[in-house]
Amino acid sequence: MRFDLSGGVVCLGETMVVLVPAESGPVRSVRTWTRAIGGAESNVAIHLARLGLRSRWVSAVGDDAFGGAVLDYVGGAGVDVSGVRVDPSRPTGLYVKEADPLGSHARYYRAGSAASAMGPEVLAGLNLDDVRLVHVSGITAALSDSCLELLRAVLRGPREHLVSFDLNWRPALWADRDPSVLLELADAADIVLAGADEAEAVWGTGDPEKLRALLPGPATLVVKQGEEGATAVEDGEFTYQEALKVDVVEPVGAGDGFAAGYLAAHLAGLPPTRRLRAGHLQAAAALLTSEDVGEPLPPEVTGPLLSADPPAWAAAHLRRV
């Protein structure tokens, strides 16, 4: 699945270094950790680059080894990182995955990070000529007052490009902040993506029809319904596409894959069903790997599935080779 499109996409948001235990047992006894990179918006940018789009990631990192690692990773995936500020006084954000018998928990060390200091001036310094879409998420709104104002500038200002907003609900980030602002931000976007479960947690409903009543502003609303499927709401029409059957290796990153696949197909002018299928296919690429961002599925898989009749789509079952 590849899209050759004119114009580019800008993805704006924080990316951090992630430390994951490399040993089993209680976290307090772990001596070896694996370093990874994690960020919803940069994940989308990488997916888009692998799908053939010109993607740019805009953010800030510290002038430290972690910041260098983030730039190397994202830039090495074919994403333009020239718009990332290297902050000489603030650190790169960090989070630690603490696994225990009850599950995996993330502990964030991002207060005062370089990215949390971003504000509306970031947008003022961006050249958005030849940009067709700016992609943001609700995570950024929770980082600081200045980051919230940055999102408001992105979503409220005059523009000749589309803006997509992924809810990306992270309850731990909102413990001391009012999440009601997320409705205001989402309603100012052109395209909104939200998981039904996270919309239920934030807005009290995951039902596409009720969410459309809450969000009349966006031209397009996409509600992701987990392993069941996804619904696109546009021009008064509701289009549902069931998800693919996938032998899941690791679920982390599937939402970012879906967003990238859907957005690439949207920019290519595909009809709603094919947009949703493109989202499911790119999500599947992430589900079939232990990495946050997997390689796109081969064209001999994606091509037939994008145009398959409903029974053929429903019968498809993707497995790791």
N, C-alpha and C positions, 0 to 999 in steps of 0.2 A: 504494500500500500504506500504510494508515494504521490505527492501533490506538487506540481510545478506551478507556482503562483507568482504573480507580480506583487510587489509590496512586501513589507516585513511585519513581524509581530514583536512587540516589546512586552516582556514579563517582568513585573516589578514586585520585589518582596525579599525578605531575609532568607539567607541560607546559612546553615550552621555546620560545625563539625559535630559528629555523633560518635560517642564512645559506646561500644557494645561489648559485654563480657565475652572473652574468648575461652572461658572455662565455665564448667557447670558448678553448682553449689551456691551457698549464700553470697550475696554481692560483697559483703564486708570482707570476705576472704579471697576475693578475686585479685590476682596479681597481674594478669595479662588481659589487655583490652584491645579490641580491633577498632581502628579509626575509619569512620565512613563520613559521607557528606549528605546532609538532608535539608531540603527546602522545597516546598510545594511549587512555588513559581519557577524556580530553576529547573525542577523536574519537568514541568510543562515545556519550558524552553528547549530542553534537551530532546524531549519527545518530538517537538515540532521540527527541530533541526534534522532529526533522523527521518522524518517524514518528507523532507525536501524543502521546508520553508526556511526563509531567512529569519532567524530568531535572535533577539538580543535580550540579555538579562541585565536589569538595572538594580543596583543595591549599594551597600557599603559593607566593607570588611575591615578588620583591624590590620595594622601594619605589623603582622606577626606571622608565625609559621602556619597557624591554622588558616589565616586569611589567604596566604599563598596557596595552601592546599585546596581551598575552595575555588580559587581562580583557576588553578591548574586543572581541576576536575571538570568544572563547567565549560571553560574555554576549550579543553581538550576534547569535549564532546561535540564541537562544531558550533558552539554558541558564541556570539559576539559579546565580550565582557568589557568592552572599552568604556561603557557607561558606569562601571562599578568604581565607587570612590574608595580609596585606601585611606582610612582614618588614622592619623599618627598618634592619637591619644586615647582612643577607645578600642576595646578588644573585639575580636570575632566572637559571635555567639556560640554557645556550646550546649548540647544536651546529652544526658547519659541515660541509656536504657538499663533499667534495673529489673532483671528477670527474677521471678520467684515462682514457687509452685502455683500461685494464684494468677499468674499472668505476667505481662511485661508492662512496666511503668516508665514513663519518661520524666526525668528531673531536669528542669531547664535552668541554665545559667546564662541568661540573655539580658538581664537588667543592666542598663548602661552600655549595651553593645553598640558597635558602630552603626548597625542598621537601625537600631531604635532611635538614633538621633536624626534620621532622615525627616525632612519636612517638605513643604510646598516648593522650596527652592530647587529641589531635585527635578520637579516637572519643568520649572522655568529654564533649567539648563539643558533640557532634552531637545534634540532635533527630531521632530516627529514627521518630517517630510518623508513621503513614500512609506509611511506606516499605516497599515490597514486595521490593526487591532492592538489595543493595550490590554493586557491581562493582569488582574489583581485578585487578591483574596481577602477574606475577613480576618485572616491571621494578622495582617499588617495593622489593621485598625486597633488591635489589642496591645501593640508594642509600646506605644507612648502617645501623648497628646499630639506631638508633632507628626507622628506617622498617621494618626487619624486625620489631621488636616491635610496631609499629602493625599490620602485617598479621596477626601472631599474635593480637592483641587482636580484630581484625575477625573472624577465622576461628574462634577458639576460644571466644569469649565466648558467653554465653546470648543468644538472639535469637529474635525472632518473624518475621523477614524471611529471605529467601533470600540466600545469598552466592554470586556467580559468580566464578571465577578463570580468567583467561586466561594461559596459560604465558608467551607473549610473550618467548621466549628471545632475549637480547641478549648474545652471548658476550663482547663487549668490556667489559661492565659487571661480569663475573664473574671477571676476570683475577686479582684478589686476594681473592676470596671463595669460599666453599664452596657450589656449587650444589645439593648434596644436600638442602638445606633445602627446595627447591622441591617435592619429593615430599611432605614433611610438610604443607606449606601446601595443596597441591592436594587431598590426601586429606581435608582438613578442610572443603572447600567443598561446597556443594549441587550446583553445576553447574560442570564443568570443560571448558574449550575448549583444544585444543592442536593445532597442526599436526603431521602425521605426521613431517615432516622434523625439526622442532625437538624433538619427543619422542624421536626416534631419537638426536639429539645429546646430550640431557640424561639420558634414562632407558634408552637402549640399545635401544629398540624403538618403532616407529610403528604396530605392528599393534594394531587396536582390541581384540582378544581378550586379548592379552598386557598391554596397558595397563590393561584392566579388572581383571586379576589384580593388577597393581601398585597400583591405586587402587580398593579396594573401598568406600571411604567415600562418595564423591559419589553422589547419587541418579541423576545424569545425567552422562554423559561424551560429549563431542562431539569427534571426531577429524576435522580438516580435511585432506583429501588433495589439496590443490592444485587444479589445473585438472581433475582427474579427478572429484572429488566430496567427500562428507563422510559420516561414519557417526555415528549417535547410538546410545548404549548405555544402556538403561534397563529396569529390571525384568526383566533377563535376556534382553531382546530386542535384536537388532542391526538397525538400520534404515539402509540406504544410499540416498543420493540423489545421482545424478550431477550435476555442475555444468552450468551453462548455457554454450553457446558464446557468447563475447564477443569483439568486436574491441577488444583491450586498447589503451588510450591510455597508461596509467601504472598499474603494479601496486601502488604504495605506497598503503596505507590500506585495501586490500581485506579484510584480516583483521579490522580494526575494524568495517567495514561488516557483514561476516558475523556477527560477535558481536552487534551491535546488532539485526540482523534476526532472528536466532535467538532472542535473549532477549525481544524484544518479542512474538514469536509464542508463546514458552513461557509468558510471563505471561498471554497471552490464552487459554491453555488449548488451543491447537491440537495436533493429533496430530503425532508425530515427523516424518513425511514433509513436512507443511506447514511445520513449524518449520525444517527444513533448507532447504526451498525459499525461505522468507522470508530466511534467511541468504544463500543464493546470489543472490537478487534484490538485496539491499542491497549485497552485495559487487560485483555488476555495476554498480551505480550509481557506485561508487568507481572501478571499472576503466575506465569510459567517460569519465573526466575526468582532467585533469592535477592536480587538487586532491586533497588527502588525503581530503576528505569531499565527495562529490557530492550533488546534489539527488536525492531519491528518484525512482525511475521512475514514470511516470504510472500512475494506477489502471487505465486501459484496457489497460495492459501487464501489470501485476502481478496484477490480479484473475483474468483468465483463466488465467494461468500457475500461480497457486497451486492452482487446482482442475483443471488440465489432466490428461488421461489420460497415461500414460507415453510413448506415441509422440509426442504433441503437445509435451510438455516436451522430449523428446530432439531434436525437430526445430527448436526455437526457436533463433534466432541474433540476438543483440542487437548493434546498431551505433550509433555516435554519429550523431545527426541533425545 
